[in-house]
């Protein structure tokens, strides 16, 4: 019948103001991580706020981490508020066991090693943002099984950055956004190993 929509046809659903704000937050985060310039941000934001459907966001988000059409708050929302600052001295910095993880962390260490073990920690938010400011010391970041971690915003001058977990956020799984700088130390992101009853 003419004018009747067939069952298999799918209508495009209009996005909400909250969806546009989450996309804008994603662009602002990309600016902070050095992925886009201020001029690109302004140009892309004009497209975001004029968008009516999810597909309108693809051109401005497609070259950034994550699925441009996944508008879920768990994936796109950036933790808000000031970060909790952890400072390490020559002896290093260690957090492990049952500790309450804030939504945002800034880790500063000049020389000593850094260990952040989230495997037994309480994660009240689906996304944890970690900014690293490291000197010569190396860092190990241990995440729970099935967790994901985006390390694209982490720059190492002379060391190395290795992640052994998937980078793309998945609904219902803990996701870590790790960025910042390390001068000479290496950064490794992985799940925890267990041998003979010991964790490492």
ABEGO torsion letter per residue (X at the ends): XBGBBBAABBBBBBBBAAAAAAAAAAAAAAAAAGABBAAAAAAAAAAAAABABAAAAAAAAAABBEBAABABAAAABBBBEBBBBBBBBAAEBBBBEBBBBBABBBBBBAABBBBBBAAABBBABABBBBBBBBBABBBBBBBBBGBBBBAAABBBAABBBBBABBABBBBGBBBBBBBEBBAABBBBBBBBBBBGGBBX
